[in-house]
Amino acid sequence: MKERTQRCRRIGDQLRGEIAKMLLREIKDPRIGFVTIMDVEVAPDLGHATVFFTVYGSDEELKNTLAGLSSTASFMRREMGRRLHLKRIPQLHFRYDNTTLKGEHLEGIFSQIRNEEEN
């Protein structure tokens, strides 16, 4: 079981790298904003992968980016199959990762508490 987890993690890292490269160099969908691929979690059977991303901007930009990413999923999957030489390339599902936003919010709260304690 541990090997399967390590294998899924390794494949997820490979997929993350390839998706990031494609977004930077090849995919020119105007709906996709300033996006960062945070992580890729691959199912143990390699059938599906959840791609966690962040995007800076409004809710509308998030919605457009998600639509753009979803529409490029089959192209990305096909390209990764060609580049990574894996027997099975998982279906890609994109999910917004708001962890960074939550972290910034918490940092603001901590900063405010420190400022109040100093005064």
Phi and psi in degrees as GROMACS dihedral restraints (atoms count N, CA, C in turn):
[ dihedral_restraints ]
;  ai    aj    ak    al  type     phi  dphi    fc
    3     4     5     6     1   -62.2    20    10
    4     5     6     7     1   -39.6    20    10
    6     7     8     9     1   -61.7    20    10
    7     8     9    10     1   -40.5    20    10
    9    10    11    12     1   -62.0    20    10
   10    11    12    13     1   -42.8    20    10
   12    13    14    15     1   -63.6    20    10
   13    14    15    16     1   -44.8    20    10
   15    16    17    18     1   -63.8    20    10
   16    17    18    19     1   -39.0    20    10
   18    19    20    21     1   -64.5    20    10
   19    20    21    22     1   -45.5    20    10
   21    22    23    24     1   -62.2    20    10
   22    23    24    25     1   -39.7    20    10
   24    25    26    27     1   -64.7    20    10
   25    26    27    28     1   -43.3    20    10
   27    28    29    30     1   -64.0    20    10
   28    29    30    31     1   -44.7    20    10
   30    31    32    33     1   -65.6    20    10
   31    32    33    34     1   -40.0    20    10
   33    34    35    36     1   -59.3    20    10
   34    35    36    37     1   -41.3    20    10
   36    37    38    39     1   -64.6    20    10
   37    38    39    40     1   -39.8    20    10
   39    40    41    42     1   -63.8    20    10
   40    41    42    43     1   -44.9    20    10
   42    43    44    45     1   -62.6    20    10
   43    44    45    46     1   -42.9    20    10
   45    46    47    48     1   -58.4    20    10
   46    47    48    49     1   -45.2    20    10
   48    49    50    51     1   -62.5    20    10
   49    50    51    52     1   -43.8    20    10
   51    52    53    54     1   -68.5    20    10
   52    53    54    55     1   -40.2    20    10
   54    55    56    57     1   -63.0    20    10
   55    56    57    58     1   -44.1    20    10
   57    58    59    60     1   -60.5    20    10
   58    59    60    61     1   -42.8    20    10
   60    61    62    63     1   -62.1    20    10
   61    62    63    64     1   -45.1    20    10
   63    64    65    66     1   -63.2    20    10
   64    65    66    67     1   -40.9    20    10
   66    67    68    69     1   -65.6    20    10
   67    68    69    70     1   -34.1    20    10
   69    70    71    72     1   -76.0    20    10
   70    71    72    73     1   -40.0    20    10
   72    73    74    75     1  -111.4    20    10
   73    74    75    76     1   -27.5    20    10
   75    76    77    78     1  -118.0    20    10
   76    77    78    79     1   -37.1    20    10
   78    79    80    81     1   -87.6    20    10
   79    80    81    82     1   121.2    20    10
   81    82    83    84     1  -117.6    20    10
   82    83    84    85     1    31.3    20    10
   84    85    86    87     1   -68.6    20    10
   85    86    87    88     1   119.9    20    10
   87    88    89    90     1   -66.5    20    10
   88    89    90    91     1   -15.0    20    10
   90    91    92    93     1   -74.7    20    10
   91    92    93    94     1   -23.8    20    10
   93    94    95    96     1   -81.8    20    10
   94    95    96    97     1   119.0    20    10
   96    97    98    99     1   -85.6    20    10
   97    98    99   100     1  -157.6    20    10
   99   100   101   102     1   -75.1    20    10
  100   101   102   103     1    94.6    20    10
  102   103   104   105     1  -111.1    20    10
  103   104   105   106     1   145.3    20    10
  105   106   107   108     1  -125.6    20    10
  106   107   108   109     1   129.4    20    10
  108   109   110   111     1   -85.0    20    10
  109   110   111   112     1   115.5    20    10
  111   112   113   114     1   -87.2    20    10
  112   113   114   115     1   -42.6    20    10
  114   115   116   117     1  -163.8    20    10
  115   116   117   118     1   159.6    20    10
  117   118   119   120     1  -133.7    20    10
  118   119   120   121     1   120.5    20    10
  120   121   122   123     1  -103.2    20    10
  121   122   123   124     1   121.9    20    10
  123   124   125   126     1  -103.8    20    10
  124   125   126   127     1   133.8    20    10
  126   127   128   129     1   -66.4    20    10
  127   128   129   130     1   149.5    20    10
  129   130   131   132     1   -56.0    20    10
  130   131   132   133     1   -30.7    20    10
  132   133   134   135     1   -87.7    20    10
  133   134   135   136     1     3.5    20    10
  135   136   137   138     1    61.9    20    10
  136   137   138   139     1    18.6    20    10
  138   139   140   141     1   -81.2    20    10
  139   140   141   142     1   -31.0    20    10
  141   142   143   144     1  -139.8    20    10
  142   143   144   145     1   151.6    20    10
  144   145   146   147     1  -138.7    20    10
  145   146   147   148     1   134.4    20    10
  147   148   149   150     1   -98.9    20    10
  148   149   150   151     1   123.6    20    10
  150   151   152   153     1  -102.6    20    10
  151   152   153   154     1   113.4    20    10
  153   154   155   156     1   -92.0    20    10
  154   155   156   157     1   130.0    20    10
  156   157   158   159     1  -136.5    20    10
  157   158   159   160     1   158.6    20    10
  159   160   161   162     1  -120.9    20    10
  160   161   162   163     1   154.0    20    10
  162   163   164   165     1  -143.8    20    10
  163   164   165   166     1   138.9    20    10
  165   166   167   168     1   -96.1    20    10
  166   167   168   169     1   129.5    20    10
  168   169   170   171     1   144.3    20    10
  169   170   171   172     1  -164.8    20    10
  171   172   173   174     1   -79.6    20    10
  172   173   174   175     1   173.9    20    10
  174   175   176   177     1   -61.8    20    10
  175   176   177   178     1   -34.4    20    10
  177   178   179   180     1   -65.2    20    10
  178   179   180   181     1   -41.3    20    10
  180   181   182   183     1   -66.2    20    10
  181   182   183   184     1   -36.6    20    10
  183   184   185   186     1   -62.3    20    10
  184   185   186   187     1   -47.1    20    10
  186   187   188   189     1   -60.2    20    10
  187   188   189   190     1   -45.2    20    10
  189   190   191   192     1   -65.3    20    10
  190   191   192   193     1   -40.8    20    10
  192   193   194   195     1   -63.7    20    10
  193   194   195   196     1   -43.1    20    10
  195   196   197   198     1   -61.4    20    10
  196   197   198   199     1   -42.2    20    10
  198   199   200   201     1   -63.5    20    10
  199   200   201   202     1   -42.7    20    10
  201   202   203   204     1   -64.6    20    10
  202   203   204   205     1   -44.1    20    10
  204   205   206   207     1   -63.1    20    10
  205   206   207   208     1   -44.4    20    10
  207   208   209   210     1   -62.2    20    10
  208   209   210   211     1   -37.0    20    10
  210   211   212   213     1   -72.9    20    10
  211   212   213   214     1   -20.3    20    10
  213   214   215   216     1   -95.5    20    10
  214   215   216   217     1    -0.3    20    10
  216   217   218   219     1   -58.3    20    10
  217   218   219   220     1   -42.9    20    10
  219   220   221   222     1   -67.7    20    10
  220   221   222   223     1   -38.4    20    10
  222   223   224   225     1   -61.9    20    10
  223   224   225   226     1   -46.5    20    10
  225   226   227   228     1   -60.6    20    10
  226   227   228   229     1   -43.6    20    10
  228   229   230   231     1   -62.4    20    10
  229   230   231   232     1   -43.8    20    10
  231   232   233   234     1   -62.7    20    10
  232   233   234   235     1   -45.4    20    10
  234   235   236   237     1   -64.6    20    10
  235   236   237   238     1   -40.8    20    10
  237   238   239   240     1   -66.2    20    10
  238   239   240   241     1   -35.1    20    10
  240   241   242   243     1   -61.3    20    10
  241   242   243   244     1   -39.5    20    10
  243   244   245   246     1   -71.7    20    10
  244   245   246   247     1   -38.7    20    10
  246   247   248   249     1   -85.0    20    10
  247   248   249   250     1   -38.3    20    10
  249   250   251   252     1   -92.9    20    10
  250   251   252   253     1   -15.4    20    10
  252   253   254   255     1    56.2    20    10
  253   254   255   256     1    42.0    20    10
  255   256   257   258     1   -92.9    20    10
  256   257   258   259     1   150.3    20    10
  258   259   260   261     1   -65.8    20    10
  259   260   261   262     1   -33.9    20    10
  261   262   263   264     1  -137.5    20    10
  262   263   264   265     1   127.3    20    10
  264   265   266   267     1  -105.2    20    10
  265   266   267   268     1   125.3    20    10
  267   268   269   270     1   -69.1    20    10
  268   269   270   271     1   154.9    20    10
  270   271   272   273     1   -66.5    20    10
  271   272   273   274     1   138.1    20    10
  273   274   275   276     1   -98.6    20    10
  274   275   276   277     1   132.4    20    10
  276   277   278   279     1  -126.1    20    10
  277   278   279   280     1   127.3    20    10
  279   280   281   282     1   -99.2    20    10
  280   281   282   283     1   136.6    20    10
  282   283   284   285     1  -138.3    20    10
  283   284   285   286     1   131.0    20    10
  285   286   287   288     1   -66.8    20    10
  286   287   288   289     1   133.5    20    10
  288   289   290   291     1  -110.3    20    10
  289   290   291   292     1   108.3    20    10
  291   292   293   294     1   -96.3    20    10
  292   293   294   295     1    18.2    20    10
  294   295   296   297     1   -59.6    20    10
  295   296   297   298     1   -42.0    20    10
  297   298   299   300     1   -62.8    20    10
  298   299   300   301     1   -42.9    20    10
  300   301   302   303     1   -62.4    20    10
  301   302   303   304     1   -42.8    20    10
  303   304   305   306     1   -64.0    20    10
  304   305   306   307     1   -40.1    20    10
  306   307   308   309     1   -63.0    20    10
  307   308   309   310     1   -42.6    20    10
  309   310   311   312     1   -63.9    20    10
  310   311   312   313     1   -38.2    20    10
  312   313   314   315     1   -64.3    20    10
  313   314   315   316     1   -46.1    20    10
  315   316   317   318     1   -63.8    20    10
  316   317   318   319     1   -39.7    20    10
  318   319   320   321     1   -61.3    20    10
  319   320   321   322     1   -38.4    20    10
  321   322   323   324     1   -63.3    20    10
  322   323   324   325     1   -41.4    20    10
  324   325   326   327     1   -64.1    20    10
  325   326   327   328     1   -45.8    20    10
  327   328   329   330     1   -62.8    20    10
  328   329   330   331     1   -39.0    20    10
  330   331   332   333     1   -64.2    20    10
  331   332   333   334     1   -41.3    20    10
  333   334   335   336     1   -65.0    20    10
  334   335   336   337     1   -40.8    20    10
  336   337   338   339     1   -63.1    20    10
  337   338   339   340     1   -44.1    20    10
  339   340   341   342     1   -61.8    20    10
  340   341   342   343     1   -41.5    20    10
  342   343   344   345     1   -64.7    20    10
  343   344   345   346     1   -40.2    20    10
  345   346   347   348     1   -66.7    20    10
  346   347   348   349     1   -37.5    20    10
  348   349   350   351     1   -68.9    20    10
  349   350   351   352     1   -32.3    20    10
  351   352   353   354     1   -72.0    20    10
  352   353   354   355     1   -26.7    20    10
